[in-house]
Structure formats: structure tokens, C-alpha cells
Amino acid sequence: MLNLRTLIPPDEGRYAEMAREMLFSGDWITTRLNGIKYFEKPPLHAWMSALSFAVFGIGDWQARLWNGVCGIFGVLMVGYTGTRLFGGRSGLYAAMVLASMVFWAGGSQFNSLDLSVAAIMGGALCALLIAQQDDATIWQRRNWMLACWVGMAFSLLAKGLIGIVLPGGVLVLYALFSGDRGVWRRLHIGLGLPLFLLIALPWFLLVAARNPEQPAFFFIHEHWDRFFLKEHHREGPWYYFIVLLLPAAMPWMALAPASLAAARRKLAGRFQPLLLLAIWIVFILAFFSYSSSKLPGYMLPVLPALALLIGRQLDSASRVAALALPVTLGVAGAAVVVAALQLPAVAAVRPLVILAGVVALLGALAGGLLEWRGRRSVALGVLACAVWAMTQLGMAATEPWGREHAGKAMALQLRAALTPSTPVYAVGDYEQSMTFYMAHTVIPVAYTDELAFGLQQEPERGIASLEVFAARWGVRAAQGLPQYAIVKPSAYRELQQRQLPMTQIANDGRRVLVTSPQLAR
């Protein structure tokens, strides 16, 4: 499924292009976007995607491969951990639940950082749960705790400080509410912390040595400011993530209240895994709900813990409670079909959207009948497959929209005419996916946005104004040298008023492709 869709801007195009540039530049320390220093995120995703490109070639599915692998890893770890903690059926159910959660299944097919960090953090959580079991041997506890420390190190390299802030906050709250103060002695800090630093620290030291401006930007602007200030324009109401949980974990959210309520019961023994899972869910949701920057993907680290709780609950849930799942899926499927028939926006892909809704309806019907006959494992498998298929069909239906927004056709048209030295200008906007599909960086004109910090460090890589651009363009046009510009429509009209010597060679309504008049003939 990784190759069915065009890389949708901005995220998918951005991270694919960063990996492509890393591979061809050979610089695995200083992360760049469009050839410009880009320090908003750590390098793990770019490293793994660049490795994917090196092994399998450059393309859409290769760019998404790391997320696909992470999605499968998360499912396997949740299944294994559920089996170790709560028994075989609970582990199987937890794996089914996570694999089919709409946001998990969708995130595993989408090239962004959120799913990978959620899977790595989920792996660290699972390792912690296994290590802290009362019956764990000394060697099991040490080895699994070391795996947890490794997971936190890679979480830091995947998304930044949340890789340690979130697990740390959960542990503090767990020790406070459970009364299990001995958990601190069971973390193997003496071995784990040096291992953590050995993995996580080298890149931060190397990138700071080469780019002294990086630490302040990364730790202050991208962490403190993003959390407390609204300058990223991603704010939302306090209940933003609570509402999003309904579609994110559909239809399994029908059992979430009972699963969380069951986590309040104290199990026999010193370690309380249910309480830890509940705190993980509530704390992470509260943390990002307080933040001034909110995006749907931020809630993904909650899903592995939620799947473990729901998987355990499904093992003992009554038939009436379990039937809430196919009913929820059936309602969702019916809503999809009705929306597909009514909304003009989906006219181009209406059969595909209707098929997604019908699959959900059929899965709900079959799952409900199987549950009624007492075949829960089969029923849950059918429901999981139906939700997964509905999610994939829904994502496939976005392809016409994604292809248009990515500008892929124009990028491939332009790529055929380019040499490495041909200047391509991006006037008024930066097309994240087009750069990847052209396999060619652009010179931003009258545009900064997320490139602002890098352009402050390397101003020669951009052009600040249309006046400067017009002068440079005019010189090359007079010399008959090849050049191209991808122009935002409003900027194109202004350039026409300036009588810039240019000829339009493509216009898809979102952007205009122009070249020098001599080249167009």
C-alpha cells in the first residue's frame, strides 16, 4: 500500500526531500531542506529514509518504508507485551486493535515523523512493562530496561525532548499514585543512562560543533516556544485530542471508558501495569492539550497503551459490551456512504469512498453475527480487517487531491529539462513535494516561512524580493541561459505587470511554470 499515493505536501514531500539530499550530499550530520540548513527535527527519520533510498532506490514507497516498518514493529511489540502481561488472547486482541486503529494504520502509510516516534516510544513503554513485572528475573529486568533506555534514546533522535520528557513524567506520576517507590531502583540507571547517552548524544555534539547556531534554535525555538507560544499557528481547544480519539481509535473507543475504569483496580503485586498504562494515556493527552501547538499526529504515542488496555478488556468483556464495536463500525460505515453520496467534494472518487463505507458495513455485520455466536476472536479479526481496509480505501481516495497539491505532473515535466546547474526559482511559495519529484533544489524568492532560520544563516541560498529576482532573471534571459520559475498565481500577475521576459509553459491552477522566452520557442 505504500506506493499507491503521491507524496502529499507539506510533510511527506519535506521528509522525502531531506532524505534524498542527505543521501546525495553525503552529509549525515547537518540536516537540510532544499539545500538550506533545517534544524526543526532530529535526524533519525532522514537517516532511515536515506538508507531506504540507498538500498531500494528513490521513490514514494521507499520514502514511506521506515514508517511502515515502525507501524509493524509497534503492533508486534504490543502483541508480545500483552501476551507477557495479561495472557495470549489479550495480546492477540491488543495487536488486532492497534493494527486497525485508523490513525495507526493511516500513519504507517504516511511519511511523517509522528508514527515512527510513537512506535519507538511504544517500544520503550513495552520494554518497561516487561522489565518491571514482579516475576521478572534479574537478567530479564536488566535486559528489558536496557531496551527501554535504547528506545528513549532513539525517541530523542526521532522527535526531540518529548522522547524523554513524556516517559519521565509518566514515571514520576506512576511512583506518586501507585506508592511503588522501588520502581526507581529497578530502572538500572547505572547501565541505562550511559547507554542512552552513547546513542543519543553524538549527533547533538557533532551538529552543534559544525553549526553553533543549532542548539539554541532546536531546544528553545522548537521546544520551549512551540509548547508555550502560538507563533506556529497550530493552537486548538483543550479538548482537541479527546475529540480526535474517536476517529483515531474507531471503533475500539467504544470500550475505552471501561478499559480505563478497569485500570483503577489494584492488581496483586508490587508493580501496577494497568495504572502505568492509564497514566501514560492521560498524561500524554494532557501534555499536548496544554501545548500551544496541536496537530493530530501528536496523539499517536497514546495508541499502543490504549490498545493494551482495550485488548485486556476484550478478553473478559461481556457479549453486550463487545457488540458495541460492530455497532460503532456500522454507524461509521453508514456515515461514510451517506457523505459520499451527498458531498460534491468527493465526486471524483465517489465509488472508492462508497466502497470504503460498504466494507465497514459488511465487516460490522459479519463481526456482530460472529460475536453473537460466541466466536469472539474471529469476530474481532473480521472487524480489524474491515477497519484496516476502510482506512486504506479512504487514503487511496485522496490520491487525486494529493497529486494535484503535490504538483507531480509539472515536476516531472520540468525534471526532463533540467541539468544540475539549471536555476529553478520558487516565487512566493515553496512546493515541498515538487522539489523531491524534480530531484532538484529551488531558489526561494520572497518566501521564508519554515526556511527562515536556514536562510538567516545562508542568505545567499534565497532571494529576498521580487525586485532582486526580476533583475537576476532579466540578466540570464538576455544571455539566453536556461532558467525556470515555479510561480504562485498572485506573484505571476505581479511579474506580468513588471513585464518580466518570461513565457508560461504550464499552469495547473495552483502554480505557474515559466521560462525565458527564447527557451520556450
Salt bridges, closest charged atoms under 4 A:
ASP11 OD1 - ARG14 NH1 2.74
GLU12 OE1 - ARG5 NH1 3.61
GLU12 OE2 - ARG64 NE 2.68
GLU17 OE2 - ARG20 NH2 2.84
ASP27 OD1 - ARG210 NH1 3.48
GLU40 OE1 - LYS41 NZ 3.94
GLU40 OE1 - ARG226 NH2 3.83
ASP60 OD2 - LYS408 NZ 3.81
ASP114 OD1 - LYS159 NZ 2.77
ASP134 OD1 - ARG270 NE 3.91
ASP180 OD2 - ARG186 NH2 2.68
GLU213 OE2 - LYS37 NZ 3.05
GLU222 OE1 - LYS41 NZ 3.91
GLU222 OE2 - HIS221 ND1 2.91
GLU222 OE1 - ARG226 NH2 2.38
GLU222 OE2 - HIS232 NE2 3.77
GLU231 OE2 - HIS221 NE2 2.90
ASP315 OD1 - ARG89 NH2 2.98
GLU371 OE2 - ARG376 NH2 2.78
GLU399 OE2 - ARG403 NH1 3.97
GLU431 OE2 - ARG511 NE 3.10
GLU450 OE1 - ARG14 NE 3.04
GLU458 OE1 - ARG32 NH1 3.01
GLU458 OE1 - ARG461 NE 3.41
GLU467 OE2 - ARG498 NH2 2.76
GLU494 OE2 - ARG498 NH2 3.43
ASP508 OD2 - ARG511 NH1 2.37
